[in-house]
Amino acid sequence: MAGTALRRNLKPIWVFSTLSALLFAGYGVLFTIVGDYRDNYGISETVVGWIIGIGFIVGFFSQITIGPLGDRGHARTLVFGGAIVNALGLLLMGFGTNAPVILLGRIVSGLAIGAASPAIKRIVVVGSGENLGRNLGRLFSADVFGFAIGPVISAMLVRPFGLAAPFLVIVVLTMAVVILTLGLEVEETTEAEPRRFALDLLRIRPFAGAVMIGSAAFMMIGAFDALWDVVHTDLGTSEWVANLGIALFAIPLVLFGPTSGRLAQRIGPFLVASAGLGVAAIFMGIYGVLTVGGAIFAVAMLHAVTDGLSFAASGVAVGMTAPEHRQSGAQGVLGGMQALAAGLMAPITGWLYENHGQQTAYWFAAVVMIAMVAGGLMLAGPSARQVKGNRDSPKRRV
């Protein structure tokens, strides 16, 4: 009875934001212990890049092939099923002691996250009505909070209990949320003409432009994530400082996520996203020439503010340019292309860092980001300046 009452009083936006945060928390843990994989298990920087990148690449295929099922009345199933499968991947990454097992865990995790994320976004987009920007911003804040809490959990548990401990904590929390909310009812609607894949949406030029700009943001993430821990390790930065940097980086993103969504809806998502990424490319270039971990830390704090005010905008752009009845597929295409972008950039920057150094790796990422933003704006054309009206809201809002 208590469980039924709890489910009745819960809003879907909070339940699915919590599950999404837990999906990203596992990645946050992985992000901060890849240096330990290298030092403890003898895994090279290039392989570290593949550990980061392979999950994104698998996520790409998962989001474009499994994601559209959310438009056929299976969004809720994809979310809960993905959360459970992700827990298995986390256990493999936590207890694995060699590259093949860790890579397998990352593949399983990427598959699960790729299935669940578009369904979560579909539920939020379709259920938001006039609150589209705000709710997508909230979801983005939850994802960032989950990613940020991962390093905190790692800092508290890895040294006394080992590399598996933070993964175990996230698995336990995930299963607790799934058990408590599994019976939650969600308003499901079905695409009138179901399609197996959603790549045909890329024929809509403004949508394709939004996807390209959103992918540029994840190019940055792939490079940033692959380099942060190893750069700080090589520069002799204290472990707690590197972990604290990730946690503090996330604070503006969490706080400003809803503001970013509202700005995108009011000013225009293409303008907000492009401006934010232009500034981010400058910061990436600055990272390339800094040789003191504390200086990188300080610049990252400024970087976090601009990302926080702009990062949710590409999701809003997709929500505005894609048909409502195909939102799971549309968000799957965005997420899949973002995952592919990060998955390719992570091993490339890892290889560049190992063979050509810090400056080359960061500057390459910055140039690619700028080129992709320019391409996205060209595809969007006049729609890049458009501020679109609100959709009609469904029966049950999230």
C-alpha positions as CSV (number, residue, x, y, z in Angstrom):
1,M,0.0,0.0,0.0
2,A,2.8,2.4,0.9
3,G,4.5,1.7,-2.4
4,T,1.3,2.3,-4.3
5,A,0.8,5.6,-2.6
6,L,4.4,6.6,-3.3
7,R,4.0,5.9,-7.0
8,R,0.7,7.8,-7.1
9,N,2.3,11.0,-5.7
10,L,5.5,10.9,-7.7
11,K,5.8,13.1,-10.8
12,P,7.4,11.3,-13.8
13,I,9.9,14.2,-14.3
14,W,11.5,13.4,-11.0
15,V,11.5,9.7,-11.3
16,F,13.0,9.6,-14.8
17,S,15.4,12.4,-14.0
18,T,16.6,10.3,-11.0
19,L,17.1,7.3,-13.2
20,S,18.9,9.3,-15.8
21,A,21.2,10.8,-13.2
22,L,22.1,7.3,-12.0
23,L,22.9,6.3,-15.6
24,F,25.3,9.2,-15.8
25,A,26.7,8.6,-12.3
26,G,28.3,5.3,-13.4
27,Y,30.0,7.2,-16.2
28,G,31.2,9.8,-13.8
29,V,32.8,7.1,-11.7
30,L,34.5,5.6,-14.8
31,F,35.7,9.0,-15.9
32,T,37.7,9.6,-12.7
33,I,39.3,6.1,-12.4
34,V,40.6,5.5,-15.9
35,G,44.0,6.8,-14.5
36,D,43.8,3.9,-12.0
37,Y,43.1,1.5,-14.8
38,R,46.2,2.7,-16.5
39,D,48.4,2.6,-13.4
40,N,47.0,-0.6,-11.7
41,Y,46.4,-2.7,-14.8
42,G,48.9,-1.4,-17.3
43,I,46.4,-0.1,-19.8
44,S,47.8,2.5,-22.2
45,E,46.3,6.0,-22.8
46,T,45.0,4.9,-26.2
47,V,43.2,1.9,-24.7
48,V,41.9,4.3,-22.0
49,G,40.5,6.4,-24.8
50,W,38.8,3.3,-26.3
51,I,37.3,2.5,-22.9
52,I,35.7,5.9,-22.8
53,G,34.8,5.9,-26.5
54,I,33.5,2.4,-27.0
55,G,30.5,3.1,-24.8
56,F,29.6,6.1,-26.9
57,I,29.9,4.2,-30.1
58,V,27.7,1.4,-28.9
59,G,25.3,4.0,-27.6
60,F,25.1,5.5,-31.1
61,F,23.9,2.2,-32.5
62,S,21.6,1.6,-29.6
63,Q,19.9,4.9,-29.8
64,I,19.2,4.8,-33.5
65,T,18.0,1.2,-33.5
66,I,16.4,0.6,-30.1
67,G,15.5,4.3,-29.3
68,P,12.6,4.5,-31.9
69,L,10.8,1.7,-30.0
70,G,9.9,4.5,-27.5
71,D,7.6,5.9,-30.1
72,R,5.7,2.6,-30.3
73,G,4.4,2.6,-26.7
74,H,7.5,1.1,-25.1
75,A,9.2,4.2,-23.6
76,R,8.7,3.1,-20.0
77,T,10.0,-0.4,-20.6
78,L,13.1,1.0,-22.3
79,V,13.8,3.2,-19.3
80,F,13.5,0.6,-16.6
81,G,15.1,-2.2,-18.7
82,G,18.0,0.0,-19.6
83,A,18.6,0.9,-16.0
84,I,18.8,-2.8,-15.0
85,V,21.1,-3.7,-17.9
86,N,23.3,-0.7,-17.1
87,A,23.8,-2.1,-13.6
88,L,25.3,-5.3,-15.1
89,G,27.7,-3.2,-17.1
90,L,28.8,-1.3,-14.0
91,L,29.6,-4.5,-12.2
92,L,31.8,-5.6,-15.1
93,M,33.7,-2.3,-15.0
94,G,34.0,-2.4,-11.3
95,F,35.3,-5.9,-10.9
96,G,37.2,-6.2,-14.2
97,T,41.0,-6.2,-14.0
98,N,41.9,-6.2,-17.6
99,A,41.0,-4.3,-20.8
100,P,38.7,-6.9,-22.4
101,V,36.4,-7.2,-19.3
102,I,36.3,-3.5,-18.7
103,L,35.6,-2.8,-22.4
104,L,32.8,-5.4,-22.2
105,G,31.3,-3.6,-19.2
106,R,31.5,-0.3,-21.1
107,I,29.8,-1.9,-24.1
108,V,26.9,-3.3,-22.0
109,S,26.6,0.1,-20.2
110,G,26.6,2.0,-23.5
111,L,23.9,-0.3,-25.0
112,A,21.7,0.2,-21.9
113,I,22.1,4.0,-21.7
114,G,21.5,4.3,-25.5
115,A,18.2,2.4,-25.1
116,A,17.0,4.4,-22.0
117,S,18.0,8.0,-22.8
118,P,15.8,8.6,-25.8
119,A,12.8,7.1,-24.0
120,I,13.4,9.4,-21.0
121,K,13.6,12.4,-23.3
122,R,10.5,11.4,-25.1
123,I,8.5,11.2,-21.9
124,V,9.8,14.6,-20.9
125,V,9.2,16.3,-24.3
126,V,5.8,14.9,-24.9
127,G,4.6,15.6,-21.4
128,S,6.0,19.1,-21.0
129,G,3.6,21.3,-22.9
130,E,4.6,24.9,-22.4
131,N,7.4,23.9,-20.1
132,L,9.5,22.1,-22.7
133,G,12.6,24.2,-22.2
134,R,12.4,24.2,-18.4
135,N,11.9,20.4,-18.2
136,L,14.6,19.5,-20.7
137,G,16.8,21.9,-18.7
138,R,15.9,20.0,-15.5
139,L,16.7,16.7,-17.1
140,F,20.0,18.0,-18.3
141,S,20.7,19.2,-14.7
142,A,19.9,15.8,-13.4
143,D,22.3,14.2,-15.9
144,V,25.1,16.5,-14.9
145,F,24.4,16.1,-11.2
146,G,24.6,12.3,-11.7
147,F,27.9,12.7,-13.6
148,A,29.3,15.0,-10.9
149,I,28.3,12.8,-8.0
150,G,30.3,9.9,-9.5
151,P,33.7,11.5,-8.8
152,V,32.6,12.3,-5.3
153,I,31.6,8.7,-4.7
154,S,34.9,7.6,-6.1
155,A,36.9,9.9,-3.9
156,M,35.1,8.6,-0.8
157,L,35.2,4.9,-1.6
158,V,38.0,3.9,-4.0
159,R,40.9,4.3,-1.6
160,P,39.5,2.5,1.4
161,F,37.4,-0.1,-0.5
162,G,38.8,-0.5,-4.0
163,L,37.7,0.3,-7.5
164,A,34.5,-1.8,-7.4
165,A,33.0,0.1,-4.4
166,P,31.6,3.2,-6.2
167,F,30.1,1.1,-9.0
168,L,28.4,-1.1,-6.4
169,V,26.9,1.9,-4.6
170,I,25.4,3.1,-7.9
171,V,24.0,-0.3,-8.7
172,V,22.3,-0.5,-5.3
173,L,20.8,2.9,-5.7
174,T,19.6,2.1,-9.3
175,M,17.9,-1.1,-8.2
176,A,16.2,0.7,-5.3
177,V,14.7,3.3,-7.5
178,V,13.6,0.7,-10.1
179,I,11.9,-1.4,-7.4
180,L,10.2,1.6,-5.8
181,T,8.9,3.1,-9.0
182,L,8.5,0.2,-11.4
183,G,4.7,0.4,-11.3
184,L,4.6,4.1,-12.2
185,E,2.1,4.9,-14.9
186,V,3.3,7.0,-17.9
187,E,1.1,8.4,-20.7
188,E,2.2,6.5,-23.7
189,T,1.3,7.4,-27.3
190,T,2.2,5.5,-30.4
191,E,3.6,6.9,-33.7
192,A,0.9,6.8,-36.3
193,E,3.3,5.2,-38.9
194,P,5.9,3.3,-36.9
195,R,9.4,3.3,-38.4
196,R,12.2,1.0,-37.4
197,F,14.8,3.7,-37.6
198,A,14.6,7.5,-37.3
199,L,17.5,8.6,-39.5
200,D,15.0,9.8,-42.1
201,L,14.4,12.8,-39.8
202,L,17.9,14.1,-40.9
203,R,16.2,15.1,-44.2
204,I,14.7,18.0,-42.1
205,R,17.6,20.5,-42.5
206,P,16.9,22.4,-39.2
207,F,16.8,19.1,-37.4
208,A,20.0,18.0,-39.0
209,G,21.6,21.3,-38.0
210,A,20.5,20.9,-34.4
211,V,22.0,17.4,-34.4
212,M,25.3,18.6,-35.7
213,I,25.6,21.4,-33.2
214,G,24.6,19.0,-30.4
215,S,27.2,16.6,-31.6
216,A,29.9,19.3,-31.5
217,A,29.2,19.6,-27.7
218,F,29.8,15.9,-27.3
219,M,33.0,16.1,-29.4
220,M,34.1,18.4,-26.6
221,I,33.0,15.9,-23.9
222,G,34.8,13.0,-25.6
223,A,38.1,15.0,-25.7
224,F,37.6,16.5,-22.2
225,D,36.8,13.2,-20.6
226,A,39.6,11.2,-22.2
227,L,42.2,13.8,-21.2
228,W,41.2,15.2,-17.8
229,D,42.4,12.4,-15.5
230,V,45.5,11.5,-17.4
231,V,46.6,15.2,-17.9
232,H,46.2,15.9,-14.2
233,T,48.0,12.7,-13.3
234,D,50.9,13.6,-15.6
235,L,51.0,17.1,-14.3
236,G,51.2,15.9,-10.7
237,T,47.9,17.4,-9.7
238,S,46.6,16.0,-6.4
239,E,43.9,13.3,-6.9
240,W,41.4,15.2,-4.7
241,V,41.9,18.4,-6.6
242,A,41.2,16.6,-10.0
243,N,38.1,15.0,-8.5
244,L,37.0,18.2,-6.9
245,G,37.3,19.9,-10.2
246,I,34.8,17.6,-11.8
247,A,32.4,18.1,-8.9
248,L,32.7,21.9,-9.0
249,F,32.5,21.9,-12.8
250,A,29.1,20.4,-12.6
251,I,27.6,22.9,-10.2
252,P,26.9,25.6,-12.7
253,L,25.6,23.0,-15.2
254,V,23.2,21.7,-12.5
255,L,22.1,25.2,-11.4
256,F,21.7,26.7,-14.8
257,G,20.2,23.8,-16.6
258,P,16.6,25.0,-16.4
259,T,17.7,28.6,-17.2
260,S,19.6,27.3,-20.3
261,G,16.4,25.5,-21.5
262,R,14.3,28.7,-20.9
263,L,16.9,30.9,-22.7
264,A,16.9,28.5,-25.6
265,Q,13.1,28.6,-25.9
266,R,12.9,32.3,-25.5
267,I,16.0,33.6,-27.5
268,G,16.4,30.7,-29.9
269,P,18.2,27.3,-29.3
270,F,20.5,27.6,-32.2
271,L,21.8,31.0,-31.0
272,V,22.3,29.9,-27.4
273,A,24.0,26.6,-28.3
274,S,26.3,28.1,-30.9
275,A,27.4,30.9,-28.7
276,G,28.1,28.6,-25.8
277,L,30.2,26.2,-28.0
278,G,32.2,29.0,-29.5
279,V,33.3,30.1,-26.1
280,A,33.9,26.5,-25.1
281,A,36.2,26.0,-28.1
282,I,38.3,28.9,-26.8
283,F,38.6,27.3,-23.4
284,M,39.6,24.0,-25.0
285,G,42.4,25.9,-26.8
286,I,43.5,27.4,-23.5
287,Y,43.7,23.9,-21.8
288,G,46.2,23.0,-24.5
289,V,48.8,25.5,-23.4
290,L,48.5,25.3,-19.6
291,T,51.1,23.2,-17.7
292,V,49.9,23.6,-14.2
293,G,46.9,21.5,-12.9
294,G,45.7,24.3,-10.8
295,A,45.5,26.7,-13.8
296,I,43.5,24.1,-15.7
297,F,41.2,23.8,-12.7
298,A,40.6,27.5,-12.6
299,V,39.8,27.8,-16.3
300,A,37.5,24.8,-16.1
301,M,35.4,26.7,-13.5
302,L,34.8,29.5,-16.0
303,H,34.1,27.0,-18.7
304,A,31.5,25.4,-16.6
305,V,29.4,28.6,-16.3
306,T,29.2,29.1,-20.1
307,D,28.4,25.4,-20.6
308,G,25.7,25.6,-17.9
309,L,24.0,28.5,-19.7
310,S,24.0,26.8,-23.1
311,F,24.3,23.1,-23.0
312,A,20.6,22.2,-22.9
313,A,19.9,24.2,-26.0
314,S,20.6,21.6,-28.6
315,G,18.0,19.2,-27.0
316,V,15.5,22.1,-27.1
317,A,16.3,22.7,-30.8
318,V,15.6,19.0,-31.6
319,G,12.4,19.1,-29.5
320,M,11.2,22.1,-31.6
321,T,12.3,20.9,-35.0
322,A,11.1,17.3,-34.9
323,P,7.5,16.1,-35.1
324,E,6.0,15.4,-31.6
325,H,4.9,11.9,-32.4
326,R,8.5,11.0,-33.3
327,Q,10.3,12.5,-30.3
328,S,11.9,9.3,-29.0
329,G,13.3,8.6,-32.5
330,A,14.4,12.2,-32.8
331,Q,16.1,12.3,-29.4
332,G,17.6,9.0,-30.2
333,V,19.2,10.4,-33.4
334,L,20.5,13.3,-31.4
335,G,21.8,11.2,-28.6
336,G,23.2,8.6,-31.0
337,M,25.1,11.2,-33.1
338,Q,26.4,12.8,-29.9
339,A,27.5,9.4,-28.6
340,L,29.2,8.7,-31.9
341,A,30.9,12.1,-31.9
342,A,32.2,11.6,-28.3
343,G,33.1,7.9,-29.0
344,L,35.3,8.9,-32.0
345,M,36.9,11.9,-30.4
346,A,37.9,10.2,-27.1
347,P,40.3,7.6,-28.7
348,I,41.5,10.1,-31.2
349,T,42.5,12.7,-28.5
350,G,43.9,9.9,-26.4
351,W,46.1,8.9,-29.3
352,L,47.1,12.5,-30.0
353,Y,48.0,13.1,-26.4
354,E,50.1,9.9,-26.2
355,N,51.9,10.6,-29.4
356,H,51.9,14.4,-29.9
357,G,51.2,15.9,-26.6
358,Q,48.6,18.0,-24.7
359,Q,48.5,21.0,-27.0
360,T,47.8,19.1,-30.2
361,A,45.1,17.0,-28.5
362,Y,43.1,20.0,-27.2
363,W,43.6,22.2,-30.2
364,F,42.4,19.5,-32.6
365,A,39.2,19.2,-30.5
366,A,38.7,23.0,-30.6
367,V,39.0,23.2,-34.4
368,V,36.6,20.3,-34.9
369,M,34.0,21.9,-32.6
370,I,34.1,25.2,-34.5
371,A,33.8,23.5,-37.8
372,M,30.8,21.5,-36.7
373,V,29.0,24.5,-35.2
374,A,29.5,26.4,-38.5
375,G,28.1,23.4,-40.4
376,G,25.1,23.1,-38.2
377,L,24.2,26.8,-38.6
378,M,24.5,26.4,-42.4
379,L,22.1,23.5,-42.3
380,A,19.6,25.3,-40.1
381,G,19.5,28.3,-42.4
382,P,16.8,30.8,-41.4
383,S,15.6,28.5,-38.7
384,A,18.7,29.3,-36.7
385,R,17.1,32.6,-35.8
386,Q,13.6,31.1,-35.2
387,V,12.0,31.0,-31.8
388,K,9.2,28.5,-32.0
389,G,5.9,28.5,-30.1
390,N,4.9,25.9,-27.5
391,R,3.3,22.6,-28.2
392,D,-0.1,21.6,-26.9
393,S,0.3,19.8,-23.6
394,P,-0.9,16.2,-23.1
395,K,-3.2,14.9,-20.4
396,R,-0.6,14.2,-17.8
397,R,2.3,16.6,-17.6
398,V,5.7,15.7,-16.4
